Structures are given as structure tokens and as C-alpha cells.
Amino acid sequence: MKLPEQNQCLENSILCDLKNYFINKPKTKTLLVHKSPEEKESISHRILQRIGIEVNEYSVLNIHKIGIDVPVKYVFEELLQWDGNSNFWPNKLARVKRINGSLEKIVIYTLGIEKINLGGLFPGGVKFNPLFNMSALRFQLTTPASDTDNARYLLYKCSGGYPIGVFSLYVRSSIVGQNETEKTQLFSLAAFNFYGKKNWFYNNLINPIWEKIHNRATNNILNRMKAEFESKFISHVVDPHKQ
């Protein structure tokens, strides 16, 4: 199995990222749509129960979900490898940089540019503000004995140029009663207020535009995660010594 559109553009290029993450229409729709304010409140309450973060304070709450037919432990271990070389992330447009090699602190730079050297005018160069800074709020790296869903997650507090307050990647076992057929369900959660204001005057204009762009990118990222993780898992089952 190959990644969606993997060979349809020049690899490792900005244009390739634009095509794969923003232009490409994903095979599987991942956005969970809130059909009513009551349903959104119910989902928010479940998030609070699961990862201990209150999301009702944010005007924007985007949750995406995709089924991946490999074990939860394998999916989560792949998430722990997320860095500037990950194939499922647009690293040319938004390059991931781990601070001191750790997932606890991540900085993401637009086009990977941290600073520009301007010769003698600014000897130290001009630093670029990150697209966003991600600081770990809480990681659940193993499943508690009381958890029947085999859940694990990464939860971050975010700041910077990209308007996200909190971000989480959450995995659990699929639930047959919810018509989930794959072994694992992977969730991506983003919640925020523009400029820290829940009732910002321009919310009705800015939110729909931002959400459309964000949702298309997230949709493609999760589809690429599914394709890559399933492909890698199958190859390791066939050849368990393959690195």
C-alpha cells in the first residue's frame, strides 16, 4: 500500500506538500460534525473525562477520527516517532523540530525557516517566529488498568502564529457497538480562540475559512497516517526483522 498521491509530485517539495495536504481530496472523511450545540457539549464532556482538559472555553473545536487496522500499541509507537522526517506530515510547509530531541517540546516553523542571514546588517540573522510552539501538558504513554479501551494520548498546549490553544493525538481500541471495524481509532483534536477571545468580532468571518483549511490538512494527514502505519505493520509482519 502506498501513501495517497505519494508518487504524483516531486518528493520533498513545497508544491508536493500543497498537493498532498491541501489540494488532494482525501479518500476517507475524518471530521466529526457536531449536529447541535448539545452534541458538542456532550463531546466536550467526554473529552474532559478522557484527557482532563476543558474545551468548552474554546470557540473552535475540531475533532477528526480515522480507523487504522493495526494494534493500538503499534499506532501509538509510530506517533512517538513524529519529527521533521515524518512522511505523514507536511514537513516542507510546516517543519517539525524537537527541542533536545524530545516530544515534550516541539517548535514548528513555516517552510522550515528559523532565521534569515542578512550579512553585516544583522550579524546574528533575523529570527522567524514559529508557526506554533507545542509544550506537553500531559502524556498517557501506557494504558491504565482501569481503562477498557486501551487508550493512550499526547496532549499539548500550543501558542505562536497558528491559532491553536490545545492539541491532542488520542488512540484507543475500536468499539464494535459504535460500528468501528478496524483495530484502532485515532483522533486528532484542536481547540482554540482567535487571539484568546472566544467572542471575537471577526469569528464568523475567520473561523469558517480557517476551519476549512485546517480540516482539509488534518483529513489528509490522518489518511496518510492510516496508509503508512498499515503498510509498515504489514511489512513487519511479513519480515519481523525489517527495520
N, C-alpha and C positions, 0 to 999 in steps of 0.2 A: 504494500500500500504506500503510495507516495502522498506527500503533502499537497493540499489543494493548490493548483496552479504553480507547483514547485518549479517546473521547467519551462514556464511560459514567458519568462522575462530574464534579464540579466541578473545573475545571483549577486548578492551583496551590493545592491544599488538602491539609491533613494527611490527611483522610479519603480523598482520591484516592490519595495515596501508599500508605496502608494497603491499599486495594483492589488497586491495580496491582501491588504488590510482595510482599504477604504473604497476601492472601486469594485473589487470582486464581491459577488453576491454569494454568501455562504450557503452550503448545502443544507445545513440544519439550523433552524431558527432557535435562538437560545434565550431571548429576552422573556422574562416573566412579567406579564402585563397585569397591573392592578386594575381590576374591573370596577372597583368602587373605593371610596375613602375607608370604608370599614374593612375591606380586604387588605388594603395597605397597612392599616393599623394592626390587623391580625398577624400579617407577615412580620411587621416591625417587632411585635411582641415575641414572636418565635425566635427572631434574631437575638433579641435581648436574652432570652433563655439559653440560647446556644453558645453565643460568644461573649455575652456580658457587656454589650455595647448598646447604648440607646440611640436609635436612628430617627426617632420621631422629631428630633430637633432640627433635622435637615430638610430643606425644601425639595431636594432631588434625591431619590433613592432608586438606583438601578441594580437589578439582580438578574444575572444570567445563569443558566443551568444547561449542562450537557451530560449525556450518559457516555461512559467510556468502558469498554468491555475488557477491562483488566482489573486486578485486585486493588483495593483502596491503598494498601501499603505501597504498591508499586507507583501509583499515580502521585502519591504524596512525596515519595522519594525523588521523583522526577521534578516536582515543583521546587524541592530544596536545591536543585541544580540551576535554578534560574539565574542567569547572568548575561553579560554582554555578548555571549556566543550562542544564546538560545535561538533555535530556528523558528519557534512559535511566536516570537516577539519581534516587533518592527525595530530592530536594533540600529538600523541606519537612520531612521527618523527620530527615534527616542532611545538612545543608547543607555543601557543599564550599567551602572558602576557600583560595585560593592565597596563599602568603606572597610578597609582592613580585611577584605575577603569574606566579610560576614553578611548574612541576610538580615541581621539586626538593624543595619543602617544602609540604605540604598539611595543613591542620587541618580536621577535620570536627566540626561542632557539632550536638548534638541539638536539633531544632526551629530550628536557626539561631541559638540564643541564646548570645551570648558573655558577656553580663553583664546584671544587672538593677539599675536605678537605684532606690534606696530613699530618695531625698530627703536631708535633712540628717543622717540617722542614719549613712549611709555615703556621703560626698560623691562618692567615686570609683566607687560602684556595687560590686556583688558579682559577681565573675567566676565563670563556669561552667567546670568542667573540660571539655576537648574529649572527644567520643566517642572519637576517636583522633587521634594525630599521625602523619603519614607523612613519613619522611625517605628520600630516594633513596639506595639502596645502589649501584645501577648501572643505567644505561640503555643499551640497544643500539638506537641510532636508525637505523642503516643495517645492511645485511646484509654480513657478511664474505665475501670472495671464496671462501673455503673452504666456505661453508655452502650446500648444495644445496637447502635447504628455504626459503630466503628469510626466515629468522626474524628477528624484532625483539621487544623486550620492555621493560617498565618493571618495576623491582624495588625494593620499599620495605621498610624496617624500620619497624614500627609499635609504638606504645605508647598509653597512655591508658585510658579506661574500657572500650573494646571489646577483647576478648581475642584480638588477632592479633599474632603475632610477626613474620611476614613476609607480604607480599602482592605478587603479580605479575600483570600482564596480558601475555600472550605470544601472538604471532601467527606463523603460518607458512603456507606453501603446503600445500594438501591433498595427500595421498599416495594414489594410486589403489590401491596394494596393500593399504591399510587401509580400502578401501571408502568413502573420503571423496570425495564428488562435487562439492562446492562449490569455488570457487577458493581460499578461505581458511578456516583453522581458528583460532578464537580461544579461548584458555584463560584461565581465572581461577583463581589458586592462592592459598589461605590456609592458613597453618600456625602453630600456637601451642601453648603450655602455659598452662593457667589459673594465674594468679599465679606464673608462672615455674616451676611444679612439674610435671614430666612424670608423676609418680605421685601426684598429689594425691588425698587420701582420697575426695573427692566427685566424682571424674572420671566414675564410672559413672552418677551421677545427673545431673550438669550437662551433660556432653558431648552426650548424645543430644538433650536439649532445645535446647541452643544450636545444634547442627548442623542440626536440623530447621528452625529459624527462619532461620538463615544460608543454608541450601541453597535454601529457597523464595525468599528475596530474590534470591540470586545467579542462580538459574534464571530469574526474571522479568527481571532486569537484562540478562542475555545475550540473551534472546528479544527484548527491546526494542531492544538494540543491533543485532541482526540486521535487524529490521524497519526501523529508522531508517536504517541505513547502506545497505541495499539500495534503499530508497525514494529517498534523497538521490542515490545514484550514478546511478540510472535517470533522475532528473530532470536531472542534469547532462549525461548523455549526450544526452538529447533537446534540452536547451538548454545548451550548454557555457559560455555567458556568464552563466548564472544564478549569483548569489551566495548 
